[in-house]
Amino acid sequence: MKQLKELNKLYILFFFYSFPILSYVYELIHTQSNSLSIALRAITLIYAIFLVYFNFSKRQFYTSIDFWLFIGFWLAYTPRIIYDTGFNTQFLGQKPIDYILFGLILSLFCSLPFFNKIEIDERKLENNIYFITTILCVLGLLYALSSDKLFVARVRGNHKLNEISFSMIAATLMIISIKRLFMKGILFVWKPIIFLTLILGIGCLLISGSKGPMLGFVIFLLLFIFQSLKDSPIKALMMFGVAICLIAFIIIKFDLSFMFEVLTKRFSNFSSDQSTVARNRALSGAWSQFLDSPFIGSFIEEKMTRQYPHNMILEAFMALGIIGGLLFLVLYLRFAVRAFLFAWRTQFSIIPVLAMLHFVVSLSSGSLGFDYEFWASFALIASYGKQINDNNSENNILVN
């Protein structure tokens, strides 16, 4: 059982954080080659196959309704990917191999290991994620400050750590830091260090300027404040007040107002922002494609802009028609409800928090074939929720 816990924990860390770590290797050796990315994905696939076999042999593999929804959707979506990347390449925005790597390998095959009995020590997992996200934020901040422009370039995820990934890492670090500032059992001597990691996360989130992870953090913060006020209103108000005053003092004292420049520019030019205009055009085109072929779908991407429409529900209807779209809609709604429900019920344990963040980001930046972390989060929260519901006593609950 201990071996299974370690294998699950390592795979979660490897799946969610090996690619961000690799992005700094690119910077270190000054290359934009895909060779390292492909090698890492090959290792991920091998690890996934091993873990699926290991869990299946140990009878730890779950085949719940969520699993069959997942398999049913991919049985419908896989032929569409294969056909369009084989015969309609003139409408693709990226290389055909990218859709295979991200869609079939990462999103489908490498999410399967998360459909198992999640026997894992969540405290250790959270400690590991806290350490990794801190290091990544330090490296990202140093890279941003040493470059001509802050770390906001929209780059391909194959080559560098793009702004959404960077923002997700920063938001995760902020969430863990806030939890630990208010958590009982944390020694007071560690509080200043935890506060510094919170400041680090805030700085990284601001200079990245990505709206999805920022919204995810705001939602978490509101839920966390509401829960804290419900448990101990006076203490919560005092601690939040002190934290806000300290953050404001640090920003003014060290003249850190430059961090808000990216955020200000993105929100002030929201309607005319190039990214927003392109997304609106893709959304309109995707809806037209669905209306042109509502029963069997039309194509994996919006043909005029040659990109996904950044709305996973509309994308599912566009690519697969009514039946495939409804199948995904059920899956999507189940994921949303469970992510928020279990985040609240477990007092924001790390697994439902990760799922909640990836769901919120999928609202504005989701892609069926490229958002592999969404699919892994769906599988993870499905198994997580099933085990919590299967436990009959508090002593056997998943969260340690």
C-alpha positions in Angstrom: 0.0 0.0 0.0 2.9 2.4 0.8 4.4 1.7 -2.6 1.0 2.5 -4.3 0.8 5.8 -2.4 4.3 6.8 -3.5 3.6 5.8 -7.2 0.4 7.9 -7.2 2.0 10.9 -5.6 5.0 10.8 -8.0 2.8 10.5 -11.0 0.7 13.5 -10.0 3.8 15.6 -9.5 5.4 14.3 -12.7 2.2 14.9 -14.8 1.4 18.4 -13.6 4.9 19.8 -13.1 7.5 18.0 -15.2 6.7 20.1 -18.3 7.0 23.5 -16.5 10.3 22.3 -15.0 11.5 21.3 -18.5 10.7 24.8 -19.8 13.6 26.2 -17.8 15.9 23.5 -19.3 15.2 25.1 -22.7 16.3 28.5 -21.3 19.4 27.0 -19.8 20.6 25.3 -23.0 19.2 28.0 -25.3 17.1 25.7 -27.5 13.5 25.6 -28.7 13.8 22.0 -30.0 10.8 19.7 -29.4 13.1 16.7 -28.8 13.2 17.1 -25.1 9.4 17.6 -24.9 8.8 14.5 -27.0 11.2 12.4 -24.9 9.4 13.6 -21.7 6.0 12.7 -23.1 7.3 9.3 -24.1 8.5 8.8 -20.5 5.0 10.0 -19.3 3.3 7.5 -21.5 5.5 4.6 -20.3 4.9 5.6 -16.7 1.1 5.8 -17.4 1.0 2.3 -18.9 2.9 0.9 -16.0 0.7 2.6 -13.4 -2.5 1.5 -15.2 -1.2 -2.1 -15.2 -0.1 -1.9 -11.6 -3.4 -0.5 -10.4 -5.4 -2.9 -12.5 -3.4 -5.9 -11.2 -3.9 -4.7 -7.6 -7.6 -4.2 -8.2 -7.3 -0.5 -7.5 -8.7 0.7 -10.8 -12.1 2.4 -10.8 -14.7 2.0 -13.5 -17.3 4.4 -12.3 -19.8 6.3 -14.4 -17.2 9.1 -14.8 -14.8 6.6 -16.2 -17.3 5.4 -18.8 -18.2 9.0 -19.7 -14.5 9.7 -20.2 -14.1 6.6 -22.4 -17.3 7.3 -24.3 -16.3 10.8 -25.2 -12.8 9.8 -26.3 -14.2 6.9 -28.4 -16.2 9.6 -30.2 -13.4 12.2 -30.3 -10.5 10.0 -31.3 -11.8 9.1 -34.8 -12.4 12.8 -35.4 -8.8 13.7 -34.4 -7.4 10.9 -36.6 -9.5 11.8 -39.6 -8.9 15.5 -39.5 -5.2 15.3 -38.9 -4.9 12.8 -41.7 -7.2 14.2 -44.4 -7.9 17.9 -43.5 -4.5 19.2 -42.6 -5.1 22.4 -44.6 -7.4 23.7 -41.9 -5.1 22.9 -38.9 -3.4 25.6 -37.0 -0.6 23.4 -35.7 1.3 20.3 -36.9 -0.8 17.1 -37.0 1.6 15.4 -34.6 0.8 18.0 -31.9 -2.8 16.9 -31.9 -1.8 13.3 -31.4 0.8 14.1 -28.7 -1.5 16.4 -26.7 -4.8 14.7 -27.4 -4.4 11.0 -27.7 -1.2 10.6 -25.6 -1.4 13.2 -22.9 -5.1 13.8 -22.6 -6.4 10.3 -23.1 -3.8 7.6 -22.3 -1.9 9.6 -19.6 -5.1 10.5 -17.7 -6.1 6.9 -17.3 -3.8 6.3 -14.3 -5.8 8.8 -12.3 -8.9 6.5 -12.4 -7.8 4.5 -9.4 -8.2 4.3 -5.7 -6.3 7.4 -4.7 -4.4 6.0 -1.8 -2.2 9.0 -1.1 -0.9 11.2 1.7 -2.3 14.6 0.7 -0.2 16.5 3.2 3.0 15.1 1.7 1.6 15.8 -1.8 0.8 19.4 -0.8 4.3 19.9 0.7 5.9 18.7 -2.5 3.7 21.0 -4.7 4.4 23.9 -2.3 8.1 23.4 -2.7 8.0 22.9 -6.5 5.7 25.9 -7.2 7.9 28.1 -5.0 11.0 27.1 -7.0 9.2 27.6 -10.3 7.9 31.0 -9.3 11.4 32.1 -8.2 12.9 31.0 -11.5 10.0 32.6 -13.5 10.3 35.9 -11.6 14.1 36.0 -12.2 13.6 35.2 -15.9 10.9 37.9 -16.2 13.0 40.6 -14.5 16.1 39.8 -16.5 14.4 40.0 -19.8 13.5 43.1 -21.8 9.8 42.5 -21.2 8.0 40.9 -18.3 7.0 37.3 -18.6 3.8 37.8 -20.5 4.6 36.5 -24.0 2.0 34.1 -25.5 4.3 31.3 -26.6 3.8 27.7 -27.5 3.8 25.4 -24.6 6.2 23.0 -26.3 9.0 25.5 -26.0 8.6 27.7 -23.0 6.5 28.1 -19.9 3.6 30.1 -21.3 1.7 32.7 -19.3 -1.3 30.5 -18.4 1.0 27.7 -17.1 3.0 30.3 -15.1 -0.2 31.8 -13.7 -1.5 28.4 -12.7 1.7 27.7 -10.8 1.5 31.2 -9.1 -2.2 30.7 -8.2 -1.5 27.3 -6.7 1.4 28.7 -4.6 -0.9 31.5 -3.4 -3.6 29.1 -2.4 -1.3 26.8 -0.4 0.3 29.9 1.3 -3.0 31.3 2.4 -4.1 28.0 3.7 -0.9 27.7 5.7 -1.1 31.2 7.1 -4.5 30.4 8.6 -3.9 26.7 9.3 -3.6 25.4 12.8 -0.6 23.3 13.7 1.9 25.4 11.6 4.7 26.8 13.8 4.7 30.6 14.1 8.3 30.7 13.1 7.3 29.4 9.6 4.6 32.1 9.1 7.0 34.8 7.8 8.4 32.4 5.2 4.8 31.4 4.2 3.9 35.1 3.9 6.9 35.6 1.6 5.8 32.8 -0.7 2.3 34.4 -0.8 3.9 37.7 -1.9 6.0 35.8 -4.5 2.9 34.1 -5.8 1.0 37.5 -6.0 3.9 39.0 -7.9 4.1 36.2 -10.4 0.3 36.1 -11.0 0.2 39.9 -11.6 3.1 40.0 -14.1 1.7 37.1 -16.0 -1.7 38.8 -16.4 -3.6 35.7 -17.2 -7.3 36.1 -16.3 -8.3 32.5 -15.9 -6.0 31.5 -13.1 -6.6 34.9 -11.5 -10.3 34.2 -11.5 -9.7 30.8 -10.0 -7.7 32.3 -7.2 -10.4 34.9 -6.5 -13.1 32.3 -6.3 -10.9 30.2 -3.9 -10.2 33.3 -1.8 -13.9 34.2 -1.5 -14.8 30.6 -0.6 -12.0 30.5 1.9 -12.9 33.8 3.5 -16.6 32.7 3.8 -15.5 29.4 5.4 -13.1 31.2 7.8 -15.7 33.7 8.8 -18.2 30.9 9.4 -15.7 29.1 11.8 -14.2 32.0 13.6 -15.3 35.5 12.4 -13.3 37.8 14.6 -10.0 35.9 14.3 -10.5 35.7 10.5 -11.2 39.4 10.1 -8.2 40.3 12.1 -5.8 38.0 10.2 -7.1 39.1 6.8 -6.8 42.7 7.8 -3.2 42.3 9.0 -2.3 40.4 5.8 -3.8 43.0 3.5 -2.0 45.9 5.4 1.3 44.0 5.2 0.9 43.4 1.5 0.0 47.0 0.8 3.0 48.2 2.9 5.5 45.9 1.0 4.1 47.1 -2.4 4.5 50.8 -1.4 7.8 50.4 0.4 9.6 48.6 -2.4 7.7 50.4 -5.2 6.3 47.2 -6.7 3.5 49.0 -8.6 5.1 48.0 -11.9 3.7 44.5 -11.4 0.2 45.9 -12.0 1.1 47.3 -15.4 0.4 44.1 -17.3 -2.9 43.6 -15.5 -4.0 47.1 -16.1 -3.1 47.0 -19.8 -5.0 43.7 -20.3 -8.2 44.8 -18.6 -8.2 48.4 -19.9 -7.9 47.1 -23.5 -10.0 44.1 -23.0 -12.5 44.6 -25.9 -9.7 45.6 -28.4 -7.1 43.1 -27.1 -5.8 41.0 -30.0 -6.3 37.8 -28.1 -9.9 38.8 -27.2 -10.8 39.7 -30.8 -9.3 36.4 -32.1 -11.3 34.4 -29.5 -14.5 36.2 -30.3 -14.0 35.4 -34.0 -13.2 31.8 -33.2 -16.4 31.5 -31.0 -18.6 32.9 -33.8 -17.0 30.6 -36.4 -17.3 27.6 -34.2 -21.1 28.3 -33.7 -21.5 28.6 -37.5 -19.7 25.3 -38.0 -22.0 23.6 -35.6 -25.1 25.0 -37.3 -23.7 23.8 -40.7 -23.3 20.2 -39.3 -25.3 19.8 -36.1 -25.6 16.0 -36.1 -22.1 14.7 -36.8 -19.9 17.8 -36.2 -17.5 19.4 -38.6 -13.9 19.8 -37.6 -11.6 19.7 -34.5 -10.8 23.4 -34.9 -12.5 26.6 -36.1 -11.5 26.7 -39.7 -11.2 30.5 -40.3 -8.9 31.2 -37.3 -7.4 27.7 -37.3 -7.6 27.5 -33.5 -9.8 26.0 -30.8 -12.6 28.4 -29.8 -11.5 28.5 -26.1 -14.9 27.2 -25.0 -14.8 23.5 -24.5 -18.6 22.9 -24.6 -19.0 24.8 -27.9 -15.9 23.0 -29.2 -17.5 19.6 -28.4 -20.7 20.5 -30.2 -18.6 21.9 -33.1 -16.4 18.8 -33.5 -18.9 16.0 -32.6 -22.4 17.4 -33.1 -25.3 17.2 -30.7 -24.7 13.7 -29.2 -21.0 14.3 -28.6 -21.6 17.8 -27.3 -24.3 16.6 -24.8 -22.0 13.8 -23.7 -19.3 16.3 -22.9 -21.7 18.7 -21.3 -22.7 16.0 -18.8 -19.1 15.2 -18.1 -18.2 18.9 -17.7 -21.0 19.7 -15.3 -20.2 16.7 -13.1 -16.6 17.8 -13.0 -17.5 21.4 -12.0 -19.9 20.4 -9.2 -17.5 17.8 -7.7 -14.5 20.0 -7.9 -16.1 22.8 -5.9 -18.1 20.5 -3.6 -15.0 18.5 -2.5 -12.9 21.6 -2.2 -15.4 22.9 0.3 -16.0 19.6 2.1 -12.3 18.8 2.6 -11.4 22.4 3.6 -9.5 22.9 0.4 -7.3 19.9 0.2 -4.8 20.0 -2.6 -6.4 17.6 -5.1 -9.9 19.3 -5.3 -8.1 22.7 -5.3 -6.1 21.6 -8.4 -9.2 20.4 -10.0 -11.1 23.6 -9.2 -8.4 25.7 -10.7 -8.2 23.7 -13.9 -12.0 23.8 -14.3 -12.1 27.6 -13.9 -9.2 28.1 -16.4 -11.1 25.8 -18.9 -13.9 28.3 -18.9 -11.8 30.8 -20.9 -8.9 28.8 -22.2 -10.0 25.3 -22.5 -9.3 23.0 -25.4 -10.5 19.4 -25.9 -7.3 18.2 -27.5 -4.7 20.4 -25.8 -5.9 20.9 -22.3 -4.5 17.6 -21.0 -4.5 18.9 -17.4 -8.3 19.3 -17.5 -8.7 15.6 -18.4 -6.3 14.5 -15.7 -8.1 16.7 -13.2 -11.5 15.2 -14.2 -10.2 11.7 -13.7 -8.5 12.7 -10.4 -11.6 14.3 -8.9 -13.8 11.5 -10.1 -11.7 8.9 -8.2 -11.2 11.2 -5.3 -14.9 11.8 -4.9 -15.8 8.1 -5.3 -13.4 7.1 -2.5 -14.7 9.8 -0.2 -18.3 8.7 -0.8 -17.3 5.1 -0.3 -15.8 5.7 3.1 -18.3 5.0 5.9 -16.3 6.3 8.9 -14.3 9.4 9.5 -11.2 7.2 10.4 -11.1 5.9 6.8 -11.6 9.2 5.1 -9.1 10.0 2.3 -7.7 13.2 3.7 -5.1 12.6 6.3 
